[in-house]
Amino acid sequence: MTIAVTAASGQLGAEIVRKLTAMPNGGTVIGLARTPQNAPELGIEIRGGDYNQPQQLRASLAGTDTVLLVSGMDTPDARIQQHRNVIDAAKSVGVRKIVYTSIHGVEKGTAFSAVVQSNRQTEQDVRDSGLDYVIGRNGIYIEPDIEYLEGYKARGEIANSAGSGKCGYTTRSELAEAYARLLTTDQYDGRTVNLYGTPITQAQLAQYLNATFGTSLTYREMTSDAFIADRSADLGDFIGPIIGGIYEGIRLGIYEKESDFEAVMGRPHQSWDAYFSTLKN
Ligand SMILES: NC(=O)c1ccc[n+]([C@@H]2O[C@H](COP(=O)([O-])OP(=O)(O)OC[C@H]3O[C@@H](n4cnc5c(N)ncnc54)[C@H](OP(=O)(O)O)[C@@H]3O)[C@@H](O)[C@H]2O)c1
């Protein structure tokens, strides 16, 4: 079996490759990358994989049985066609199964909803493709909160619009293990699975950061509009509202749904105690 992993130059794609190549039944793994030189050393063949280049995608997917499609980072409208290019290329070269990394989120009414809708459209395109498929709806990565620690320290607080909503965070490593499993078994074919760990509040996140890094962060709730303005000032008018919309979704409880991670993996998602203990010096 030959498995192609797209966006192998990205953090999630690369981690999925690492998990697959570590598995005894991981088959032959190839990576696709828009920018092959960005890919870390993975010990596998890397082929061209620009979602905007249908011909290149067909050539690169030739001879593969299963494709892992990592959702792109472009504007919502552009993403839909880019993902279709991958699905169509997979169909045209006889791929049997496609696994898509989608996202959890509120489908209407938040500044993140257009991105969620574009992921839902790709989910539908995958279901309509006629290929075997699995769709994973990822929780929110927790790593950016660790990477942003200096920013939190400078402010002395975590301030956002999540309020007391709980967020089903996850890690790229845990997601990658789940995707490696979904790619190499047929047990979840035809299913859409939620992938994240035990939901926690922002106040709990602050406690974990404090206990791990010796900080004294507190949590303060902001209005959604104020938080979007705050993030847009730092990150610009595309990413700022997206981040604001994600936290609005946390406040609304969308990330507190039942996770399928344990069913998929046959073990619970890594606990937050265990995750944060790995970050202690
Ligand atoms: N769950 C979450 O909290 C969360 C957070 C952020 C993003 N996401 C989603 O999860 C995906 C994977 O996350 P990540 O951590 O791996 O992100 P990442 O490290 O930023 O990697 C993004 C990857 O997407 C590739 N890409 C972007 N546009 C492309 C195109 N037109 N054609 C082919 N490849 C393209 C990039 O390729 P280059 O090397 O050429 O740039 C890169 O490999 C993201 O793309 C995004 O859709 C989820």
The ligand as a Tripos MOL2 file, in Angstrom:
@<TRIPOS>MOLECULE
LIG
   48    52     1     0     0
SMALL
NO_CHARGES

@<TRIPOS>ATOM
      1 N1         -6.7860   22.8450   14.5330 N.am      1 LIG1
      2 C1         -6.1630   24.0000   14.6420 C.2       1 LIG1
      3 O1         -6.0400   24.5860   15.7300 O.2       1 LIG1
      4 C2         -5.5540   24.6210   13.4250 C.ar      1 LIG1
      5 C3         -4.7860   25.7740   13.5540 C.ar      1 LIG1
      6 C4         -4.2030   26.3230   12.4080 C.ar      1 LIG1
      7 C5         -4.3990   25.7130   11.1820 C.ar      1 LIG1
      8 N2         -5.1710   24.5850   11.0950 N.ar      1 LIG1
      9 C6         -5.3980   23.8940    9.8030 C.3       1 LIG1
     10 O2         -4.6080   22.7000    9.8440 O.3       1 LIG1
     11 C7         -3.7380   22.6540    8.6980 C.3       1 LIG1
     12 C8         -2.4250   21.9940    9.0800 C.3       1 LIG1
     13 O3         -1.8490   22.6820   10.1740 O.3       1 LIG1
     14 P1         -0.2730   22.7910   10.3400 P.3       1 LIG1
     15 O4         -0.0240   23.0020   11.7580 O.co2     1 LIG1
     16 O5          0.4070   21.6840    9.6310 O.co2     1 LIG1
     17 O6          0.0040   24.1650    9.5370 O.3       1 LIG1
     18 P2          1.4150   24.6780    8.9770 P.3       1 LIG1
     19 O7          2.5440   24.0740    9.7300 O.co2     1 LIG1
     20 O8          1.3180   26.1440    8.8870 O.co2     1 LIG1
     21 O9          1.4680   24.0620    7.4930 O.3       1 LIG1
     22 C9          0.5780   24.4780    6.4950 C.3       1 LIG1
     23 C10         0.8640   23.6110    5.2960 C.3       1 LIG1
     24 O10        -0.0900   23.9040    4.2800 O.3       1 LIG1
     25 C11         0.6280   23.9410    3.0710 C.3       1 LIG1
     26 N3         -0.1090   24.6880    2.0610 N.ar      1 LIG1
     27 C12        -0.6410   25.9170    2.1490 C.ar      1 LIG1
     28 N4         -1.1900   26.2780    0.9790 N.ar      1 LIG1
     29 C13        -0.9770   25.2380    0.1270 C.ar      1 LIG1
     30 C14        -1.2760   25.0180   -1.2320 C.ar      1 LIG1
     31 N5         -1.8940   25.9340   -1.9900 N.pl3     1 LIG1
     32 N6         -0.9160   23.8320   -1.7750 N.ar      1 LIG1
     33 C15        -0.2960   22.8920   -1.0410 C.ar      1 LIG1
     34 N7          0.0430   23.0600    0.2480 N.ar      1 LIG1
     35 C16        -0.2980   24.2310    0.8130 C.ar      1 LIG1
     36 C17         1.9340   24.6250    3.4260 C.3       1 LIG1
     37 O11         2.8770   24.4530    2.4070 O.3       1 LIG1
     38 P3          4.1620   25.4420    2.2200 P.3       1 LIG1
     39 O12         5.3110   24.7710    2.9450 O.co2     1 LIG1
     40 O13         4.3520   25.5090    0.7560 O.co2     1 LIG1
     41 O14         3.7960   26.7760    2.8130 O.co2     1 LIG1
     42 C18         2.2520   23.8460    4.6930 C.3       1 LIG1
     43 O15         2.8200   22.5970    4.3810 O.3       1 LIG1
     44 C19        -3.6220   24.1050    8.2680 C.3       1 LIG1
     45 O16        -3.2880   24.1540    6.9010 O.3       1 LIG1
     46 C20        -4.9990   24.6630    8.5780 C.3       1 LIG1
     47 O17        -5.9230   24.3510    7.5470 O.3       1 LIG1
     48 C21        -5.7220   24.0250   12.1950 C.ar      1 LIG1
@<TRIPOS>BOND
     1     1     2 1
     2     2     3 2
     3     2     4 1
     4     4     5 ar
     5     4    48 ar
     6     5     6 ar
     7     6     7 ar
     8     7     8 ar
     9     8     9 1
    10     8    48 ar
    11     9    10 1
    12     9    46 1
    13    10    11 1
    14    11    12 1
    15    11    44 1
    16    12    13 1
    17    13    14 1
    18    14    15 2
    19    14    16 1
    20    14    17 1
    21    17    18 1
    22    18    19 2
    23    18    20 1
    24    18    21 1
    25    21    22 1
    26    22    23 1
    27    23    24 1
    28    23    42 1
    29    24    25 1
    30    25    26 1
    31    25    36 1
    32    26    27 ar
    33    26    35 ar
    34    27    28 ar
    35    28    29 ar
    36    29    30 ar
    37    29    35 ar
    38    30    31 1
    39    30    32 ar
    40    32    33 ar
    41    33    34 ar
    42    34    35 ar
    43    36    37 1
    44    36    42 1
    45    37    38 1
    46    38    39 2
    47    38    40 1
    48    38    41 1
    49    42    43 1
    50    44    45 1
    51    44    46 1
    52    46    47 1
@<TRIPOS>SUBSTRUCTURE
     1 LIG1         1 GROUP 0 **** ****
